[in-house]
Amino acid sequence: MGSFSIWHWLIMVLLLLPLIFIVRTPPAGANRFGNKPEAMNFFEAVGSFFRNYANFSGRASRSEYWYSYLLICITSLVDLVEPSGNLSLFLALLTIVPLLAVSARRLHDINRSGWHQLLGILPPIGTIALLIWNCMRASDAGDAVAMLPNSSRTIESVEILERLARLRDNGAISTEEYDAEKRKILG
């Protein structure tokens, strides 16, 4: 029961370092990465996966992201058919760049930087956070107000403020985030 060794400190840092990035909330307001993407079926998602091969900008919907991962799971079954591993290595090399790109675009959809993918190399906390983030809905809190014409903005603004107040009361957003959104809505 002596002091902590260097290994204890290293383990503590590796476990707690991701928390710095996880607890930081994304910027409030409209999503800074573009318009909300459309939901896709499997074939549209696969087409988009390869069409946006190295496109790290923009956003990807949940369906595009998860159908892309389904494609990766299906291609990993090639090991059962061809056990030497050459074909599966080729497929892995072929899909690593678009997989990183669709993952970055998926994080953009929740208004987070694509660099947050690096949290995946710090298990278990970083991996769990990425899994949760990839399952989250798109963040478009400010988009609804920005797209409304001025005449209908007052009624919609009240509804949005009520939703934000409920989120604040439930603890989903902080009081500072609520105040920032309220200032944007009210001008």
C-alpha positions as CSV (number, residue, x, y, z in Angstrom):
1,M,0.0,0.0,0.0
2,G,2.7,2.4,-1.0
3,S,2.5,5.4,-3.3
4,F,1.2,5.4,-6.8
5,S,3.6,4.1,-9.4
6,I,4.1,5.6,-12.8
7,W,1.8,2.9,-14.2
8,H,-1.0,3.8,-11.9
9,W,-0.7,7.4,-13.0
10,L,-0.6,6.5,-16.7
11,I,-3.8,4.4,-16.3
12,M,-5.5,7.2,-14.5
13,V,-4.6,9.7,-17.2
14,L,-5.7,7.4,-20.0
15,L,-9.0,6.8,-18.3
16,L,-9.7,10.4,-17.3
17,L,-8.3,12.2,-20.3
18,P,-11.3,11.5,-22.6
19,L,-13.6,13.1,-19.9
20,I,-12.2,16.5,-20.8
21,F,-13.5,16.2,-24.3
22,I,-16.6,14.3,-23.5
23,V,-18.1,16.7,-20.9
24,R,-17.5,19.8,-23.1
25,T,-20.7,20.6,-24.7
26,P,-20.9,21.4,-28.5
27,P,-21.4,25.0,-29.4
28,A,-25.0,26.2,-28.9
29,G,-27.2,27.4,-31.8
30,A,-27.3,26.4,-35.4
31,N,-25.1,23.5,-36.5
32,R,-21.9,25.0,-38.0
33,F,-21.3,22.2,-40.4
34,G,-24.1,22.8,-42.9
35,N,-27.7,21.7,-43.5
36,K,-29.3,18.7,-42.0
37,P,-28.8,15.5,-44.2
38,E,-31.6,13.4,-45.5
39,A,-32.3,9.9,-44.1
40,M,-31.1,7.2,-46.5
41,N,-31.9,3.5,-47.3
42,F,-29.1,0.9,-47.5
43,F,-28.3,1.4,-51.2
44,E,-28.3,5.2,-51.0
45,A,-26.0,5.1,-48.0
46,V,-23.6,2.7,-49.7
47,G,-23.6,5.0,-52.8
48,S,-22.9,8.0,-50.6
49,F,-20.2,6.1,-48.7
50,F,-18.2,5.6,-51.8
51,R,-19.2,8.9,-53.6
52,N,-17.9,10.9,-50.6
53,Y,-14.8,8.7,-50.4
54,A,-12.5,11.3,-48.8
55,N,-15.1,14.1,-48.0
56,F,-14.6,15.1,-44.4
57,S,-16.8,18.1,-44.6
58,G,-20.6,18.3,-44.2
59,R,-22.9,16.1,-42.3
60,A,-24.0,12.4,-42.4
61,S,-27.3,11.2,-41.1
62,R,-27.6,8.3,-38.6
63,S,-28.9,6.1,-41.3
64,E,-26.0,6.8,-43.7
65,Y,-23.5,6.2,-40.9
66,W,-25.1,2.9,-39.6
67,Y,-25.7,1.5,-43.0
68,S,-22.1,2.2,-43.9
69,Y,-21.1,0.2,-40.8
70,L,-23.5,-2.6,-41.9
71,L,-21.6,-2.7,-45.2
72,I,-18.3,-3.0,-43.3
73,C,-19.7,-5.9,-41.2
74,I,-20.9,-7.6,-44.4
75,T,-17.5,-7.2,-46.1
76,S,-15.8,-8.6,-43.0
77,L,-17.7,-11.9,-43.6
78,V,-15.4,-12.4,-46.6
79,D,-12.9,-14.0,-44.1
80,L,-15.3,-17.0,-43.9
81,V,-15.3,-17.5,-47.7
82,E,-11.6,-16.7,-48.4
83,P,-9.5,-17.7,-45.3
84,S,-6.1,-16.5,-46.6
85,G,-7.0,-12.9,-45.6
86,N,-5.8,-11.2,-48.8
87,L,-9.3,-10.1,-50.0
88,S,-10.3,-8.9,-46.5
89,L,-7.1,-6.9,-46.3
90,F,-7.8,-5.3,-49.6
91,L,-11.4,-4.5,-48.6
92,A,-10.2,-3.0,-45.3
93,L,-7.7,-0.8,-47.1
94,L,-10.3,0.2,-49.6
95,T,-12.8,1.3,-46.9
96,I,-10.7,2.8,-44.2
97,V,-10.7,6.4,-45.7
98,P,-14.4,6.5,-46.4
99,L,-15.1,5.0,-43.0
100,L,-13.1,7.8,-41.3
101,A,-14.9,10.4,-43.5
102,V,-18.4,9.2,-42.7
103,S,-17.5,9.0,-39.0
104,A,-16.3,12.6,-39.1
105,R,-19.4,13.7,-41.0
106,R,-21.6,11.9,-38.4
107,L,-19.9,13.8,-35.6
108,H,-20.5,17.0,-37.5
109,D,-24.2,16.1,-37.5
110,I,-24.2,16.5,-33.7
111,N,-22.2,19.7,-34.0
112,R,-18.9,18.1,-32.8
113,S,-15.5,18.1,-34.5
114,G,-14.5,15.1,-36.5
115,W,-11.3,15.0,-34.5
116,H,-13.3,13.5,-31.6
117,Q,-12.9,10.1,-33.4
118,L,-9.5,10.0,-31.7
119,L,-11.3,9.3,-28.4
120,G,-11.9,5.8,-29.8
121,I,-8.3,4.9,-29.1
122,L,-8.8,5.7,-25.4
123,P,-11.1,2.8,-24.2
124,P,-13.4,2.3,-22.5
125,I,-14.6,5.8,-21.8
126,G,-13.8,7.3,-25.2
127,T,-15.3,4.3,-27.1
128,I,-18.5,4.5,-25.1
129,A,-18.8,8.2,-25.7
130,L,-18.4,7.8,-29.5
131,L,-21.0,5.1,-29.5
132,I,-23.5,7.3,-27.7
133,W,-22.7,10.3,-29.9
134,N,-23.2,8.2,-33.1
135,C,-26.7,7.2,-31.8
136,M,-27.7,10.8,-31.1
137,R,-30.1,12.8,-33.2
138,A,-28.8,15.7,-35.2
139,S,-28.4,19.0,-33.4
140,D,-30.3,21.7,-35.1
141,A,-31.5,23.8,-32.1
142,G,-31.0,27.1,-33.7
143,D,-31.8,26.1,-37.3
144,A,-35.6,26.2,-36.9
145,V,-35.5,29.9,-35.8
146,A,-33.0,31.0,-38.4
147,M,-35.2,29.6,-41.3
148,L,-38.5,31.1,-40.1
149,P,-39.8,34.3,-41.8
150,N,-40.0,37.3,-39.4
151,S,-43.8,37.3,-39.2
152,S,-44.1,33.7,-37.9
153,R,-40.9,33.9,-35.8
154,T,-42.7,35.1,-32.7
155,I,-45.1,32.1,-32.2
156,E,-42.3,29.7,-33.1
157,S,-39.9,31.5,-30.9
158,V,-42.2,31.0,-27.9
159,E,-42.5,27.3,-28.6
160,I,-38.7,26.9,-29.0
161,L,-38.1,28.8,-25.8
162,E,-40.5,26.6,-24.0
163,R,-38.7,23.5,-25.3
164,L,-35.4,24.9,-24.3
165,A,-36.7,25.7,-20.8
166,R,-37.9,22.1,-20.4
167,L,-34.4,20.9,-21.5
168,R,-32.9,23.2,-19.0
169,D,-35.2,22.1,-16.2
170,N,-34.5,18.4,-17.1
171,G,-30.7,19.1,-16.9
172,A,-30.1,18.3,-20.6
173,I,-28.7,21.8,-21.2
174,S,-27.1,24.3,-18.8
175,T,-28.5,27.6,-17.8
176,E,-25.7,29.3,-19.7
177,E,-26.7,27.4,-22.9
178,Y,-30.3,28.3,-22.3
179,D,-29.5,32.0,-21.9
180,A,-27.3,32.0,-25.0
181,E,-30.1,30.5,-27.1
182,K,-32.6,32.8,-25.6
183,R,-30.5,35.8,-26.6
184,K,-30.2,34.5,-30.1
185,I,-33.9,33.9,-30.5
186,L,-34.9,37.3,-29.0
187,G,-32.3,39.2,-30.9
